[in-house]
Amino acid sequence: MSILVNGDFSDGFTGWKFHAPKGSSFDIEHGMARLTVASRSDNIQLYQAGLTLEPETRYLLTFTASSEGPHTLAVHVHRNKAPHGSYGLQNYIADVDREAKSFATYFTTPKGVLDDGRLRIWLAPYADKGSVYRIGHVSLVKAVEEPLPEPEQQPRRVIHVIARTIMSGDTLEVRYVPPDKIKVDERGDIDWDATPWRMVAVYAPDTD
């Protein structure tokens, strides 16, 4: 039996909190949480606190997720209050897109008293202005049987971006744009106001 409250969102928002910038929204849609992000932030998360886990015990976390376009989220299980020590699951990465996918991962809790746990579905720093995530069927149970093979992680590509020169004060932004969504202005340049994009990285080197 899952130790989470309302993991299927059948009871609305009960047990869950959504921390996000002002103007963001948390709705229930077709049995899933629909999270709409109003702007980028360094703290965007859907979470459930007050969890009690058994020490040195293997657990199985499963959930379903999708988003409006390619996005990433990370999942953690840790102490609710500072210093937020890990309860065994740290930075489980899930790449999501429009089609809902199921995810599963095993983890083993550490020694000690684990009575102040938080399950954190971490959207920062991946979410952009207007990002929409859907989360559902969240379950956290003791893995009493032999572990099943974990789902194969999606292959990752490494893409190198080369800037010919970087001067003092410059900021390098790496943006992902679906090729079929690019809009151009009268000069033939990308119209960033009309083109949907996702911030991948920001780098502001000190070149003095």
ZIURTA-V893700 format. One record per backbone hydrogen bond with DSSP energy under -0.5 kcal/mol. CO is the residue of the C=O (numbers start at 1). NH is the residue of the N-H. If there is no record, write none. Layout:
# ZIURTA-V893700
CO;NH
CO;NH
This chain:
# ZIURTA-V893700
6;9
7;138
9;12
11;14
13;16
17;19
17;47
18;20
19;45
21;24
25;36
27;29
27;34
29;32
32;29
33;35
33;135
34;27
34;36
35;37
35;133
36;25
37;130
44;123
44;124
45;19
45;47
46;121
47;17
48;119
51;53
51;117
53;114
54;57
57;109
58;143
59;107
60;141
61;105
62;139
63;103
64;136
65;101
66;134
67;69
71;96
73;94
74;122
75;92
76;120
77;87
77;89
78;118
81;84
85;79
88;90
89;77
91;93
92;75
94;73
94;96
96;71
97;67
99;97
101;65
103;63
105;61
107;59
110;56
114;53
116;80
117;50
117;51
118;78
118;120
119;48
119;121
120;76
120;122
121;46
121;123
122;74
123;126
123;127
128;131
131;37
132;68
133;35
134;66
135;33
136;64
139;62
140;3
141;60
142;144
157;159
158;160
160;162
161;163
162;164
167;170
171;173
172;203
173;175
174;200
174;201
175;177
176;198
178;181
179;182
183;191
185;188
189;185
190;192
191;194
191;195
194;196
198;176
201;174
203;172
205;169
205;207
